[in-house]
Amino acid sequence: MWIDKPASTEQSSKRLIDYMPRNKNGRVIFTTRDRKAAVKLAYQNVIEVGKMPEEISTQMLRNFLIHKELVDSRPADTKAILTWLTHLPLAIAQVAAYINENGVTLADYLTLV
């Protein structure tokens, strides 16, 4: 989808990568859990972000939440979410943003996954 030509025979069809901005003054960051996709998109410029320790990922979630007490009020929910997110920083930030924007609890969020 990103780098292969579409199966369509229309001349106007392009790869998604053709729509990405190209400029010496900026950078585009792709995030993926798929190593093959990362190499195809970034070649040798792949940076692996490893799993954080549980205590650090818990602190990160707490720091990003408006209602910080959500992390401590139901530790089992906190642990379940962080385990499901495999303790990855971007995933934690995105879940915190969703929780903040929608005013849901960790337990409410778990019912969505």
Helices and strands as residue ranges (DSSP letters): G 16-19, H 35-42, H 54-64, H 69-73, H 75-84, H 89-102, H 106-112
